[in-house]
Amino acid sequence: MSTKRILGITGFSILFIAALVGVMLLTTFISRDNEALQLPDTSVSVGTPNATEPDTLNRVEVTRDTVQAVISQTLSRPPTYSRDIVIESFWEGGQAEYKFNVTVSDGVTSLRTFTPAGAEKRIIVTPDTLYIWYSGDRTPYSGPIGSLGNGYIDADEWQMIVTYEDVLELDKNNIIDAGYTEYGGEYCIYAVYSTPLLGHTMKYYISIELGLLTGAEEYDETSAPVYRMTAGECVFDADPAAFVLPDGTVLG
């Protein structure tokens, strides 16, 4: 499954817009329009907040050969958090930007965004059910994960971001570089990956302090940008209102 997801992400410039349009046309809610991997728990400290240098992790050399082991053994996502993310898609002669307010609590992810027409769109993804509605709707669309036929089977894919599974299951032979760096104000573990089929280069940045993907970039064979994900400030809290459906049902 990870190979399919990686290929889908590396073909982002071709499929991203089409996938979103396809989703918008599948239900009456969406036609109106014109995000987990939890890493194993560990007792290893991953550094002090706001540190400019990694604490425990600086004892471990992160290279293309060790980056997957370091990520799997030392980082984990917080169970509850909120943040904003921006997804940018680039193609010859144009680009698009998508902003999501993301709220996560105990395996349930709430996404708030706005359509190009300015309508507020809400998406909630539980471990087995998807909900979508727009401001003013009294009843949301609901169905099993994957029911819209777009291949999205978890909250990360609805956010159009790569996951730890993708990084952990990369072919080590295609990892070009890895190490520590600062990205978006966070000290991160990074990995650079080359896709053999498309000749694209993916760069992943995972915050040591947060345990979250804080940035990702994709470039084509000419080094032109194809995709970029950036994250804003993360707050370890969740507004309960983010998990309330239009009919008053509380999820999570």
Secondary structure by P-SEA (a helix, b strand, c coil): caaaaaaaaaaccccaaaaaaaaaacccccccccccccccccccccccccccccccccccccccccaaaaaaccbbbbccccbbbbbbbbccccbbbbbbbccccccbbbbbbbcccbbbbbbbbcccbbbbbccccccccccccccccccccccccccccccaaaaaacccccccbbbbbbccccccbbbbbbbccccbbbbbbbbcccccccbbbbbcccccccbbbbbccccccccccccccccccccc
